[in-house]
Amino acid sequence: MTYYSINGSNYRTKCRMSYEDIVKEMFFAVTVFLLLLILCGCAEKTIKTVAPVPTASSSSQNIPNWHYDLMKDGLYRTDQNSGKTVRISDQELFSEIILTDDWIYFNDNNSLYRMNNENKRELILNENCGCLSLNNGWLYYVSKNNVFKIKPDGSGKIQVLKSECSWMVLSDKYIFYTLNIPIDVEDYLDDGPPLPIGELHRVDLNGQNDVNIGVLITDLSAYKNIIYFSDSADNFFYSMNPETLDKTIVYKRYWIEEPCFCDDYVFFDSDHIFYRLSLTEGTITQLTKAFGISCRGVFDGYAYVDISGVDPNEDGLYRMKIDGVDLEKLK
């Protein structure tokens, strides 16, 4: 066969080529064509201008970096980026607020509010909501000894549990609450163990399948999906698996009042002493001592305590770092 090749100025130069040469030439031509297409495509992309995508580091400069503080007249927060301080409410305990990325939920003047990052307050309910907890898009609370839930904007109020409930905490799947029962107050003297807050029960999040755990307790907490309580029968402090209800002794030296949790620790006052107990190692550290002492909460690296009975001029609200140093009185 006769084939023609393009060869510079000699457009039609007759030549003889073998079959193998033809295949090689065709393969080479196709390869060069594909390379040209790729290079053209790359060149086109390199000259396009693309708007920069905001990164987390650049956009986060406009998000407040809140630091929360308890003072004698209520709860405050300070934006550590701008230095601006705002009084939130007359709240007295850190355990009674709920924090999310966009909102803080709290009680003030016997009503439930929420505040966004622009410090805009919104009224949610005209009633005091105790034991406030957030689970799966619902706010759970206790009001007039009953358990309710509402949406975070205040809509969709549902009564979950109609019972003589005195206290409530949540795990991932359950409500743990204390049922008020008749108690002989004379069995609990001033120097003895605290008065029980009720009989411990567990129900589903919809209020069904009530289980009587069968212990009288003096306090009730939930932390990292573990239930904690003090049993009034032996005054030991226990942890409990919310699924199996198996309980383990955490501490058994004194009864524990008003425990507050932070990181690996539980902070509590017992027998006029404020302690820090490691939940993993079981070691205990005495932080401070006073005739009257009460834990108000642990937050943002500080433990807050009411101290009284030392000196009338020195009594008041204090805070210290969680390692017990830098004890200071708050104004």
C-alpha positions as CSV (number, residue, x, y, z in Angstrom):
1,M,0.0,0.0,0.0
2,T,1.0,3.6,-0.6
3,Y,0.8,6.0,2.3
4,Y,1.5,9.7,2.5
5,S,3.2,11.5,5.3
6,I,3.3,15.2,6.1
7,N,7.0,16.2,6.0
8,G,7.5,19.9,6.2
9,S,7.7,21.7,2.8
10,N,7.5,18.5,0.9
11,Y,3.7,18.0,1.4
12,R,3.3,14.8,-0.7
13,T,6.3,12.7,-0.4
14,K,5.6,9.1,-1.3
15,C,7.0,6.5,1.1
16,R,6.8,2.9,2.0
17,M,6.0,1.9,5.6
18,S,5.7,-1.5,7.3
19,Y,2.6,-2.4,9.3
20,E,4.5,-2.2,12.5
21,D,5.7,1.3,11.6
22,I,2.2,2.4,10.8
23,V,1.0,1.2,14.2
24,K,3.8,3.0,16.0
25,E,3.1,6.2,14.1
26,M,-0.6,6.1,14.9
27,F,0.2,5.4,18.6
28,F,2.6,8.3,18.7
29,A,0.1,10.6,17.0
30,V,-2.7,9.7,19.4
31,T,-0.5,10.1,22.4
32,V,0.7,13.5,21.3
33,F,-2.9,14.6,20.7
34,L,-4.0,13.4,24.2
35,L,-1.1,15.2,25.8
36,L,-2.0,18.4,24.0
37,L,-5.6,18.2,25.3
38,I,-4.4,17.6,28.9
39,L,-1.9,20.5,28.7
40,C,-4.6,22.8,27.3
41,G,-7.0,21.9,30.0
42,C,-4.4,22.5,32.7
43,A,-3.4,25.8,31.2
44,E,-7.1,26.9,31.3
45,K,-7.4,25.9,34.9
46,T,-4.3,27.8,36.0
47,I,-5.6,31.2,34.8
48,K,-9.0,30.9,36.5
49,T,-9.6,33.1,39.6
50,V,-11.4,31.4,42.5
51,A,-12.8,33.3,45.5
52,P,-11.0,32.2,48.7
53,V,-12.9,29.9,51.0
54,P,-13.1,31.2,54.6
55,T,-11.2,29.0,57.0
56,A,-12.1,28.1,60.6
57,S,-9.2,30.3,61.9
58,S,-10.3,33.4,59.9
59,S,-14.1,33.1,60.7
60,S,-13.7,32.2,64.3
61,Q,-12.4,35.6,65.1
62,N,-15.9,36.9,65.1
63,I,-17.2,34.2,67.4
64,P,-17.2,35.2,71.1
65,N,-14.8,33.3,73.4
66,W,-16.9,33.3,76.5
67,H,-15.6,33.0,80.1
68,Y,-18.3,32.5,82.7
69,D,-18.1,33.7,86.3
70,L,-20.4,33.5,89.4
71,M,-20.5,36.6,91.5
72,K,-22.6,37.4,94.6
73,D,-25.3,39.0,92.5
74,G,-25.5,36.4,89.8
75,L,-24.0,34.8,86.7
76,Y,-21.8,36.8,84.3
77,R,-19.9,36.1,81.1
78,T,-17.0,37.9,79.4
79,D,-16.1,37.8,75.8
80,Q,-12.3,37.3,76.0
81,N,-11.9,38.6,72.4
82,S,-13.5,42.0,73.1
83,G,-13.3,42.2,76.9
84,K,-17.0,43.0,77.2
85,T,-18.8,41.6,80.3
86,V,-22.5,41.0,80.5
87,R,-24.6,40.0,83.5
88,I,-26.8,37.0,82.5
89,S,-29.1,36.3,85.4
90,D,-29.4,35.9,89.2
91,Q,-28.4,32.3,88.7
92,E,-26.6,30.8,91.7
93,L,-25.4,27.4,90.4
94,F,-23.5,26.4,87.3
95,S,-25.3,23.1,87.4
96,E,-28.6,24.8,86.4
97,I,-27.5,26.2,83.1
98,I,-27.3,24.6,79.7
99,L,-24.6,25.7,77.2
100,T,-24.7,25.0,73.4
101,D,-22.6,26.5,70.6
102,D,-25.2,29.2,70.0
103,W,-27.3,29.6,73.2
104,I,-27.1,29.5,77.0
105,Y,-30.3,28.4,78.8
106,F,-31.0,29.6,82.3
107,N,-33.5,30.6,84.9
108,D,-34.0,34.2,86.0
109,N,-36.7,35.7,88.2
110,N,-38.6,32.4,88.2
111,S,-38.7,32.2,84.4
112,L,-36.7,30.3,81.8
113,Y,-34.7,32.2,79.2
114,R,-32.1,31.7,76.6
115,M,-29.4,34.1,75.3
116,N,-27.5,34.0,72.0
117,N,-23.9,35.0,71.2
118,E,-25.1,38.5,70.5
119,N,-26.5,38.7,74.1
120,K,-30.1,38.8,72.9
121,R,-32.4,37.3,75.6
122,E,-35.5,35.4,74.7
123,L,-38.2,34.3,77.2
124,I,-39.0,30.6,76.8
125,L,-41.4,29.9,79.8
126,N,-43.0,31.9,82.5
127,E,-42.1,29.3,85.2
128,N,-39.0,28.2,87.1
129,C,-37.5,25.1,85.5
130,G,-35.5,23.0,87.9
131,C,-33.1,20.2,87.0
132,L,-32.7,21.6,83.5
133,S,-31.3,19.1,81.0
134,L,-30.9,18.8,77.2
135,N,-31.3,15.6,75.3
136,N,-31.9,14.9,71.6
137,G,-33.3,18.3,70.8
138,W,-35.5,18.6,73.9
139,L,-35.2,20.5,77.1
140,Y,-36.3,18.5,80.1
141,Y,-37.1,20.1,83.5
142,V,-39.0,19.7,86.7
143,S,-41.8,22.1,87.7
144,K,-44.2,21.6,90.6
145,N,-42.9,18.1,91.1
146,N,-43.7,17.0,87.6
147,V,-41.3,16.4,84.6
148,F,-41.9,18.2,81.3
149,K,-40.0,18.6,78.0
150,I,-40.1,21.4,75.5
151,K,-38.3,22.4,72.3
152,P,-35.4,24.8,72.8
153,D,-37.6,27.7,71.4
154,G,-40.3,27.0,74.0
155,S,-42.7,25.2,71.7
156,G,-44.2,21.7,72.0
157,K,-44.5,21.4,75.8
158,I,-45.2,17.9,76.9
159,Q,-45.7,16.4,80.3
160,V,-43.4,13.4,80.5
161,L,-43.9,12.3,84.1
162,K,-46.7,13.1,86.6
163,S,-45.2,12.2,89.9
164,E,-44.0,13.6,93.2
165,C,-40.5,14.2,91.7
166,S,-38.0,16.1,93.8
167,W,-34.9,15.8,91.6
168,M,-34.1,14.6,88.0
169,V,-31.1,13.9,85.8
170,L,-30.7,12.3,82.4
171,S,-28.6,9.7,80.8
172,D,-28.6,9.2,77.0
173,K,-31.7,7.0,77.1
174,Y,-33.3,7.4,80.5
175,I,-34.7,9.8,83.1
176,F,-33.5,9.1,86.7
177,Y,-35.6,10.9,89.3
178,T,-36.3,10.8,93.0
179,L,-39.8,10.1,94.3
180,N,-40.9,11.9,97.4
181,I,-41.8,9.5,100.2
182,P,-42.6,10.0,103.9
183,I,-39.4,10.4,105.9
184,D,-39.0,10.7,109.7
185,V,-37.0,13.9,109.9
186,E,-35.9,13.1,113.5
187,D,-33.7,10.3,112.2
188,Y,-31.5,13.0,110.6
189,L,-29.8,15.2,113.1
190,D,-27.8,18.3,112.5
191,D,-24.5,16.5,112.8
192,G,-25.7,13.4,111.0
193,P,-26.1,12.5,107.4
194,P,-28.1,14.7,105.0
195,L,-31.8,14.3,104.7
196,P,-32.7,12.0,101.8
197,I,-34.1,13.7,98.7
198,G,-36.2,10.7,97.8
199,E,-36.4,7.2,96.4
200,L,-34.4,6.6,93.1
201,H,-36.4,5.6,90.0
202,R,-35.6,5.2,86.3
203,V,-38.0,5.7,83.4
204,D,-37.7,5.9,79.6
205,L,-37.3,9.4,78.1
206,N,-41.1,9.3,77.3
207,G,-41.9,8.6,80.9
208,Q,-42.8,4.9,80.4
209,N,-41.4,1.7,82.1
210,D,-40.8,2.9,85.6
211,V,-38.2,1.0,87.6
212,N,-37.9,1.4,91.3
213,I,-34.1,1.1,92.0
214,G,-34.9,0.7,95.7
215,V,-32.5,3.1,97.4
216,L,-33.0,6.3,99.4
217,I,-30.5,8.8,98.2
218,T,-29.2,12.2,99.5
219,D,-28.0,13.6,96.1
220,L,-28.2,12.7,92.4
221,S,-25.9,13.6,89.5
222,A,-25.2,12.5,85.9
223,Y,-21.8,12.9,84.2
224,K,-20.6,11.4,80.9
225,N,-23.6,9.1,80.8
226,I,-22.9,7.7,84.3
227,I,-25.3,8.2,87.3
228,Y,-23.8,9.2,90.7
229,F,-25.6,9.2,94.0
230,S,-25.1,8.9,97.7
231,D,-27.0,6.1,99.4
232,S,-28.5,7.2,102.7
233,A,-28.3,3.6,104.1
234,D,-24.4,3.5,104.2
235,N,-23.6,7.1,103.2
236,F,-21.3,5.8,100.4
237,F,-21.0,7.6,97.1
238,Y,-21.8,5.3,94.1
239,S,-21.6,5.3,90.4
240,M,-24.2,3.4,88.4
241,N,-24.5,2.1,84.9
242,P,-27.7,3.5,83.5
243,E,-28.4,0.4,81.4
244,T,-27.6,-2.5,83.8
245,L,-28.1,-0.5,87.0
246,D,-25.0,-2.1,88.4
247,K,-23.4,0.2,91.0
248,T,-19.9,0.7,92.2
249,I,-18.6,2.4,95.3
250,V,-16.6,5.5,94.4
251,Y,-16.0,6.8,97.9
252,K,-17.0,5.7,101.4
253,R,-15.2,7.9,103.9
254,Y,-17.9,10.6,104.4
255,W,-21.2,11.3,102.8
256,I,-20.9,13.6,99.8
257,E,-23.0,16.7,99.4
258,E,-23.5,18.8,96.2
259,P,-21.0,17.0,94.0
260,C,-19.7,19.0,90.9
261,F,-17.9,17.3,88.0
262,C,-15.1,18.6,85.8
263,D,-12.6,16.6,83.6
264,D,-11.6,13.5,85.6
265,Y,-12.7,14.9,89.0
266,V,-15.7,15.3,91.3
267,F,-15.6,18.2,93.7
268,F,-17.6,18.0,96.9
269,D,-17.9,19.3,100.5
270,S,-18.1,16.9,103.4
271,D,-17.7,17.4,107.1
272,H,-16.7,21.1,106.6
273,I,-13.9,20.2,104.1
274,F,-13.9,20.8,100.3
275,Y,-12.4,17.9,98.4
276,R,-11.4,16.9,94.9
277,L,-11.7,13.2,94.0
278,S,-10.2,11.6,90.9
279,L,-12.8,9.3,89.3
280,T,-10.2,7.2,87.6
281,E,-7.4,6.9,90.2
282,G,-9.5,7.1,93.3
283,T,-7.1,9.6,94.9
284,I,-8.6,12.5,97.1
285,T,-7.2,15.9,97.8
286,Q,-8.3,18.4,100.4
287,L,-8.6,21.8,98.8
288,T,-9.8,24.0,101.7
289,K,-11.5,23.8,105.1
290,A,-14.2,26.0,106.8
291,F,-17.0,25.6,109.3
292,G,-19.5,26.2,106.6
293,I,-18.7,25.4,103.0
294,S,-20.9,24.7,100.0
295,C,-19.9,24.0,96.4
296,R,-21.6,26.3,93.9
297,G,-20.1,24.8,90.7
298,V,-17.0,24.0,88.7
299,F,-16.6,25.8,85.4
300,D,-13.9,27.3,83.1
301,G,-11.1,25.9,85.3
302,Y,-12.4,27.3,88.6
303,A,-14.3,25.8,91.6
304,Y,-16.8,28.1,93.3
305,V,-17.6,27.7,97.0
306,D,-19.6,29.5,99.6
307,I,-17.5,29.8,102.8
308,S,-18.9,30.9,106.2
309,G,-18.1,30.6,109.9
310,V,-14.5,31.7,109.6
311,D,-14.9,35.4,110.1
312,P,-18.0,37.5,109.4
313,N,-15.8,39.9,107.3
314,E,-14.4,37.0,105.3
315,D,-17.6,35.0,104.7
316,G,-18.8,35.0,101.2
317,L,-18.4,33.5,97.7
318,Y,-14.9,32.3,96.7
319,R,-13.3,30.7,93.8
320,M,-10.1,28.7,93.3
321,K,-8.4,26.9,90.5
322,I,-9.3,23.3,90.2
323,D,-5.9,22.3,91.7
324,G,-6.9,24.3,94.9
325,V,-4.5,27.2,94.5
326,D,-5.3,30.9,94.2
327,L,-8.3,31.0,96.5
328,E,-9.9,34.5,96.1
329,K,-13.0,36.1,97.4
330,L,-15.5,37.4,94.8
331,K,-17.1,40.8,95.1
